[in-house]
Amino acid sequence: MKIYDNTGKELMDVSAIRRDGDMLVVKGKIFGAMPMTAKITPEEARKGLKMLDFKLVLFLLSFLFRSSSKRDKDKN
């Protein structure tokens, strides 16, 4: 999975998401070169869920079934 900035440049290439005890571990490379391991605690995950409103939850449910817009594909 790749994460892009607002100009379409790759910020992070996520290679794995796994569990380590009570933590969520995200592994990947930043800017295509620098390896990174990020750990998310349950407390931080709860903070993230508080950022979601009803409209965003509905969007996220449909997000996986959408295709990228042509404009976004042209940036890459």
C-alpha positions in Angstrom: 0.0 0.0 0.0 1.4 3.4 -0.9 0.6 6.7 0.8 0.9 9.9 -1.2 1.2 13.6 -0.4 -1.1 16.2 -1.9 1.2 16.6 -5.0 1.0 12.9 -5.8 4.6 12.1 -4.6 5.0 8.8 -2.6 5.5 9.4 1.1 5.4 5.8 2.4 5.2 2.3 1.0 3.6 0.2 3.7 4.8 -3.4 3.4 3.1 -5.0 6.5 0.6 -4.3 9.3 0.7 -6.7 12.1 0.0 -7.1 15.8 2.7 -7.1 18.5 1.0 -7.8 21.8 -1.4 -4.9 22.4 0.2 -2.7 19.8 -0.4 -2.3 16.0 2.9 -2.3 14.1 3.1 -0.7 10.6 6.3 -1.5 8.6 7.4 0.2 5.4 9.7 2.6 3.7 9.5 6.4 3.8 10.4 8.3 0.6 11.1 4.9 -1.0 14.4 4.4 0.8 14.3 4.8 4.6 12.9 1.8 6.5 10.4 2.6 9.2 8.5 0.8 11.9 5.6 2.6 13.6 3.8 1.4 16.6 0.3 2.4 17.5 -1.0 2.0 21.0 -4.7 1.3 21.9 -4.9 4.8 23.4 -3.7 6.4 20.1 -6.1 4.2 18.1 -9.0 5.4 20.2 -7.9 9.0 19.6 -7.9 8.3 15.8 -11.4 6.9 16.0 -12.6 10.1 17.7 -11.6 12.0 14.5 -14.2 10.2 12.5 -17.6 11.6 12.1 -20.7 9.8 10.6 -20.2 11.0 7.1 -16.5 10.0 7.1 -17.4 6.5 8.4 -19.9 6.1 5.5 -17.3 7.3 3.0 -14.7 4.8 4.5 -17.2 1.9 4.0 -17.6 2.7 0.3 -13.9 3.7 -0.1 -12.6 0.2 -0.8 -15.1 -0.2 -3.7 -14.2 3.0 -5.5 -11.6 3.5 -8.2 -9.1 6.3 -8.3 -10.2 9.3 -10.2 -8.6 10.0 -13.5 -7.1 13.2 -12.1 -5.3 11.2 -9.4 -4.0 8.6 -11.8 -2.5 11.3 -14.0 -0.4 12.6 -11.1 1.4 9.2 -10.8 
